[in-house]
Amino acid sequence: MNLSYWEYQSWLSNIDYTIVGSGIVGLNAALQLKEKYPAARILILERGFLPNGASTKNAGFACFGSLSEILDDLESHSEEMVVNLVRKRIKGLELLRKTIGDKTMDYHIWGGYEFFPESDEKTQAHCISRMHIVNKLLHRVFNEKVFIPCGNRFNFKNIREPLIFNKFEGQINTGKMMEALLHKVQKAGIKILNNIMVEEITDGGNSVEVKTNQFEFNTKKLLIASNGFASKFGIPNVKPARAQVLVTKPIKNLQIKGTFHLDKGYYYFRNIDGRILFGGGRNLDLKGEETTEMTQTALIQDKLEELLKTTILPDTLFEIDQRWSGIMGVGETKEPIIKHLSPNVVCGVRLGGMGVAIGSLTGREMADLATN
């Protein structure tokens, strides 16, 4: 360590709670801790120069699951578990909206649409035939019918009709959301140190010794909110899942508005600032996308461009402006892992690609667990 007396005294001494990860989960955990214990000294460690992983790199879908995703969940979860998952996602979105404010993060409920490739008659037929069952299940949450058939008013090509519409789905500006969360945390007097990699943690019973790539220190409690990077801390049943994304340059008179799910949710797109933001394709190489490397592959990027040309914008000229990747945390079940790893270490990970919806609630639940 090459720390001065002042640096250690101001930033790394007498720490009550240290949070690993400054994404949606970590920041909400910090706010909850500060609300419960205003005098607590809270430190957040972030591996990137910005929140690194998925929180600043997601597509900004304020969603709770498309019809095909919910039907897929029903194959491996009980009906009660699926309803509870949806209820948690809605509760998490409500908490996020209350914390940030709709206007601040450009929250709009323009509805969500799901559709299927022309070649996938089987999946579409399965969804249409079981739509009434899912609507009945989700009536407990929404007190209304959630999914209804609708026409193709967007001029999509090479798809099957009808589309499936969900009026409850919304979208946000991810950058504005995270900027507002960071501002609230900093205003509350919570310190964030960036470009810090946690290498080793040791729970000594009375405190936790934390070794990073820059320094070592002790904290009374440690909260791990690293989601897709959870395996680096030996947390089982969480795999990284890379999500590749691109965004077009502005398109004149773009008529597409809403959030869209294609091919069982493996592809997703939306409008943003007169552009199309398009991500997915992980199913083309599931094993290869189990990585924490934030790079792109020609296999997936070429497929995204192909679908833009043949399906989404078939009669429109467009140019790609940016490409990026984010890292999600997934597992065999969609339920987040919120638990003690040792007496003074807890985690809140495995958000299953639903971080915008469930991240705020996961952070609060992790903070509550850490203080019980």
VOTOR-457306 format. One record per residue (C-alpha): x, y, z. Coordinates in steps of 0.001 Angstrom, whole numbers, plus 524288, in hexadecimal, padded with zeros to 5 digits. Last residue first. Layout:
REM VOTOR-457306
XYZ ...
//
This chain:
REM VOTOR-457306
789637DEC882998 7913D7E9E68237F 797127E25981816 789EE7DC45814EF 7838D7E9B181413 78E4B7EE4E80AE8 78C717E26280239 77DBA7E498801D9 77FB97F2CD7FE0F 7893F7EF787F33A 780817E4AC7EDFF 774F87EE157EDB7 77C727F8197E5CA 781EA7EDCD7DC86 775047E71C7D952 76FD87EE3A7CD7D 77C227F49C7C81D 7840E7E87A7CB7F 77B4A7DECA7C480 785CF7D7B57BCA1 785D57CC527C627 788527D4757D25C 792497CAD07D79E 798047D28C7E31C 795497D8607F078 7A0047D3FB7F9BE 7A2C87D3F28084F 7AF5A7D3FF81042 7B0227D5D981F02 7ABAE7C889823F2 7B00E7C1748178E 7AA707C057809D0 79D8A7C5BC80EC8 792B07C5FD804B7 78BE17CCD07F97B 78CBD7C47C7ED35 782FD7C9B07E342 778057C07B7DECE 778957BE187D025 77CA27AFDB7D18E 786FB7A8047CA5C 790577B3637CAF7 793237C0E77C5A0 79BAD7CCB57C8A9 79C557D6F27BDF1 7A8637DCCA7B77B 7A73D7E8287AE10 7ABFE7E9F27A028 7ADB87F553796D0 7AB607FA25788F6 7A9778080B78415 7A47B80FBA7783F 79F858056F76ED2 799E380B467626A 78C0380A5C75D2D 7847D80A0575068 7765B8063F7523D 76DC37FC9774AFE 770D87F060752F7 772C37F77575FF1 76F087ECF9769DE 76F067E05F761FA 778C97DF32756D0 7821B7EA87758FD 781897EB57767DE 781CB7DC8C768B0 78E3E7DC3776081 7949E7E6B3768DF 791F87DEE377542 796F27D28C76EAF 7A3997D94776A9F 7A59A7DDEB778A5 7A37A7D03A77DD8 7AD277C8C477560 7B67C7D45577424 7B8DF7D3F7782CF 7B8D07DF3178C66 7C13F7E20B79841 7BE647E3E07A695 7C5517D78D7AB47 7BDF57D2297B705 7BA9F7C5A77AFD9 7AFC17BBC47AE86 7AD517C0F47A0B4 7B57E7B62579ABA 7AD137ABC87A10B 7A05D7B1B579C3F 7A5357B3FA78E5E 799E07B7957855C 790D77B83C79139 797CC7C4A5795AB 791DB7CBB778A11 78DA27D775791ED 78D307E60D78FE1 787227F0CE787A3 786097FF5778A5C 77EA4805C177F3A 780298147177DC5 777558206877E84 77C37823A378C30 779E2815AE790FC 770E280BB478AA2 7714A7FDA978F33 777427F06578C7F 778017E29E791CF 77D6A7D5B978D03 77E5B7C93179516 770C57CC5479A34 76A7B7C005794D0 76DBC7C3F1786AF 76AEA7D27E78743 767807DBAC7926E 764257E9EA78FD6 763747F6217983E 75B98801C27939D 75B6980B4378837 75ED28083277A1D 75AAE812F4770B8 768398188076DD0 7660D824D0765D4 7748A82696762E4 77D7081C6C76916 7878E82105772F9 79404818C9772AD 791E580AC177672 794808044778383 79B587F77078623 79AFC7EDA07912E 7A1BA7E12C7958F 79D5B7DAA07A220 7A7857D2737A920 7A2BC7C85D7B2CD 7AAB37C5DD7BF0C 7A6AC7B9C27C696 7A10E7B9657D448 79E367AC8C7DB2E 7A9937AD997E4BD 7AF507B9CB7EB23 7BE107B7D77EB63 7C1077C6517EB6E 7C52F7C6827DD23 7B8A87BEEC7DA71 7B0E27CB367DD8A 7B5FA7D2BB7D1B3 7A8B27D2CB7CAF9 7A2447D84D7D745 7ACE07E0247DE77 7A4927E4B07E9CC 7AC9F7DF1C7F4FB 7A9BC7E53880242 7B48C7E59C80C88 7B2897E8B581AF7 7BB757EE058259E 7C5D87F26D81BFE 7D47E7F09581BFD 7DE9F7F5AF81274 7E82C7F196807D9 7ECCD7F9BA7FC50 7EDC27FB297ED8D 7EA967EE117E727 7E1477EB5B7F257 7E2147E3BE7FF1B 7D68F7E49C8084E 7D70D7DFE381662 7C96D7DE1F81BE1 7C6747E16882A03 7C34F7DB4883732 7C28D7CD6183203 7CED57CD9F829C9 7C7E27CD4B81CB7 7D2A77CD1981292 7D0FA7D34C8052E 7DA4E7D27F7F9B1 7DC787D9257EC94 7D31E7E4AE7ECA5 7D64D7ECA27E082 7D5F37FB617E213 7D4A9803E17D5F1 7CB0880CA27DD14 7C9C5810957EB52 7BC32814E07EF7F 7B97981BEC7FC66 7ABE581D468023E 7A8F682B038070E 79A7E82AD4803A0 79D1D8340B7F83C 7A66A829CC7F2BB 79BED81F647F325 791788282A7ED58 79A9D82C7E7E261 79E3C81E747DF36 78FDB81AD27DE44 78D188267E7D55C 798678232C7CC42 793F08150A7CC17 78630818897C7CD 78ACD822C27BE0E 793C1818D67B798 7895580E4E7B71A 77F2A816E27B07C 772D680F6F7B3C3 768F5806867AD38 75B79801577B039 753347F50E7B028 7455B7F5537B588 73E3D7F5A77A86A 7427E7E7EF7A481 7407F7E4B379619 742677D7B278F2E 744C07D87A7808C 73B0C7D1C4777A6 741107CE4A76E7A 74D6F7C70676B17 759BB7CE06766FC 761647CF9975A6C 75F4C7DE4E759EB 75C217E8BC763FA 753587F37775E9C 7512C7F98976C06 742617F7A476C5F 743777E8EA76D8A 7366F7E5B9773E4 733657E2D078217 7311A7D71678AF6 72F2B7D9C679993 737CD7D7D07A595 7356D7DDD47B303 726EE7DC207B5D6 723FA7E4187C1E5 724C37E3247D0B2 733797E5497CEEC 739AC7DBFE7D8C9 72F387D1A37DB32 72B0A7D3197CCF2 738807CDC87C9E6 734117BFA67CB0A 727D47C1BF7C2D6 72F8C7C8D37B86C 739517BDA97B85A 72E7D7B3BE7B601 727DB7BC3A7ABA9 734977BD427A404 7361C7AE8C7A37C 731707AC3D7958E 737A67B8BB7905E 744BE7B59F79689 745137A785791AB 740EC7ABBC7840F 74BD97B5D4783C1 755D37ABFA78845 751EB7A1D877E18 750997AB407729D 75EE77AEF77739A 763137B09B7655A 75C9C7BDE376393 764677C2E276F10 75C977C60177B5D 756D57D1FC781C0 7563A7D86A78F00 752017E64D79187 7537B7EF3F79D2D 74BF77FB677A0E7 74EC4809D279F9D 7501580BBD7AE40 75A658164F7AEC2 764DC818E57B8FC 76E358239F7B4DD 77747821677C095 774F882E727C76F 766E882F727C2CA 762E0822927C8FA 768B3825687D653 7754381FAE7DBB4 771D4818EE7E883 76328817A47E63B 76525812B77D866 76F5D808EF7DD05 7665A804407E7EA 75B1B802757DE5C 7641D7FAF47D54A 7683B7F2187E07E 75A1B7EF8A7E452 757087EBEB7D643 762C07E2E17D5C8 75F2A7DCEF7E2E5 751347DA4A7DE50 7565D7D3D97D1EF 75F227CAFF7DA04 753FF7C8217E37C 74B1B7C4237D83A 755BA7BB2B7D2EE 758337B5167E048 749A47B2A87E27A 748487AC2F7D52F 753907A3267D883 7606F7A4F27D185 7675B79D027C6E8 75D7F79C6B7BBBE 756307A8477C120 762697B0617BE89 761397AD2B7AFF7 753217B1D37B019 757B37BE647B6A0 762537C0317AC70 758C87BD8E7A13B 74F2D7C79F7A696 759AB7D2017A875 75F937D49A7B5D3 75EDF7DF437C036 762CE7EB3B7B871 768AE7F8B37BA49 771FE7F67C7AEE2 77DA57FFAF7AF0C 786397F82A7A584 790C57F52B7AF86 79E7D7FAF07AF92 79E8D804137BB43 799847F9CD7C4DB 79EE27EE077BD81 7ACD97EBB87C1D9 7B5277F7687C599 7AFDF803307CCCD 7B8FA80D8F7C723 7C7D380E097C8B2 7C6917FF787CAA6 7C8F07F63B7D622 7C05E7FDE17DF76 7C2057FE597EE37 7B742804C77F63F 7BA01809D5803F3 7B03B80C8680EC8 7B30D8130F81BBF 7A6828120A823AE 7A0ED81E4D82A0D 7941681DEC82269 7916C80FAF82616 7849780AF482039 78447814C1814FF 792E081361812ED 7918780498811FD 78650805D280846 78DF480F737FFE9 799CB8066C7FFC7 791937FAA97FBF2 78B7F802AE7F10B 79904806317EC03 79DC67F8287EC75 791F97F2617E59A 791377FC787DAA6 79FC87FBE17D810 7AAC6800C87E0C1 7B0C97F3817E3C7 7B6FE7EE4C7F031 7B0607F4D47FBC3 7B7B67F7F380851 7B0227FA72814C3 7B4C47FF99821E8 7C1CD8053881DC2 7CA0380A3F82919 7D58280DB88204A 7D69580D0A81180 7D2D281A1280B7A 7D61B825648147A 7E01981F2781D8F 7E6C28170B81304 7E80B8226B809C1 7EC5A82BDC81453 7F6F0822D7819C4 7FBF98212B80C00 7F9F3814CD80439 8049B80D9B7FCC2 800008000080000 
//
